[in-house]
Amino acid sequence: TEPTAAPTQTTTASATLLDRASRVIPGGVNSPVRAFRAVGGTPRFIASATGPWLTDADGNRYVDLICSWGPMILGHAHPSVLEAVKDAAAQGFSFGTPSENEVKLAEEIVSRVAPLEQVRLVNSGTEATMSALRLARGYTGRDVVVKFAGCYHGHVDALLASAGSGIATFALPDSAGVPRSSAGETIVLPYNDLGALEAAFAERGHEIAAVITEAAAGNMGVVPPAPGFTEGLRRVTAAHGALLISDEVMTGFRCSASGWLGREGVAPSGAPDLFTFGKVMGGGFPTAAFGGRADVMALLAPQGPVYQAGTLSGNPVASAAGLATLQGCTPDVYERLDTVATAIAGAASEALTAASVPHTVQWAGSMFSVFFRDGEVRDYDDARDQDSAAFRRFFHSMLAQGVHLPPSAFESWFVSASHDDAAVSHVLDALPAAARAAGT
Ligand code: PLP
């Protein structure tokens, strides 16, 4: 059926806020992708959110397909998480001493991810990867790290080379301000290319402390590991005494109750040495973690010589939110995520096909993205070879019809278990007009 004409949206309040913000915050935002630079237009300032719906400062409502870039797996302001946060906050906000909530959250994480023996809680995914890297360097006594082009691991100096979405969106080769010495200790290889990995290790294997990879890439759009890639990473790193760090900040507790590796079914012998987590495990609050083998984790201060710390690490309110979120992630939640993602991705593909717009949908569990190009995307070069102008038209048509997609062609779309049939229908109704706009 023909969708009804988009209601005219007023964006005066968002525009006024952006103007105020731009005076006191660089670019008016506290994280670059929020600025809409890749798609143009006025970023919406969100005033409130419940379930699958966002309401902006002008009172416009949108079905949310960003979900805070992953954390809001149960939907916004989920009642059981809200209750846990209120209860924890009533007991005090931060103690600077150990407290039980952080123990409960660590126990929950360790119990879900079989190869994990210990975790340390930190405040962001960036801190998690930065600390995992320091630990790997401390453990091996080596300095070099291997990462894959298009994988993003936060804004860690050594990991900002070819770092996917944020940087791809702005067409920056790399960030300014990263010391040459730091970038020089990073080897960037194409994702899904074991031959390139073997060649790098043949040449510099004795210098390499770790290989870090997104368990399934989500920051160049969704690019799952090709069959055998994860296994190959384990084999090559083990052969050369380097650690394997699996970054599950985005995929952890989203792709399955444990994460991507749980979904892929990696054998215990194929497990990485270290993991990083964030997003879902904080339920929308700033908490994240890194962890792995106990003999490696034993090197961390106060037991060992690798220093790592944080005033707010293991914050009791954030830990309570994370724990309530993980406890809410029951099997029917994962089932619902799959159902919603399948319905939306299927309808998007159908609408784009009907409008003759070249596209490819790719999956990692319930994470998916729509590349505006034909053919499989296996690495960052493939991902960049797409029609971002078509995405821009598609994005704005969806936004005008009350669906908020990630404002970049290089991002996963995120759904929540609170996306009920009404929210899904709202998205499906918007797709045909957006697909036609993309094709113009
Ligand atoms: N690692 C991955 C795979 C991510 O997707 C992200 C954020 O998008 C990070 C690390 C960094 O996390 P944060 O933004 O919490 O610092």
Residues whose N, C-alpha, C, O or C-beta is under 5 A from the ligand:
A	BS01	PLP	S124 G125 T126 Y152 H153 G154 E214 D247 V249 M250 G278
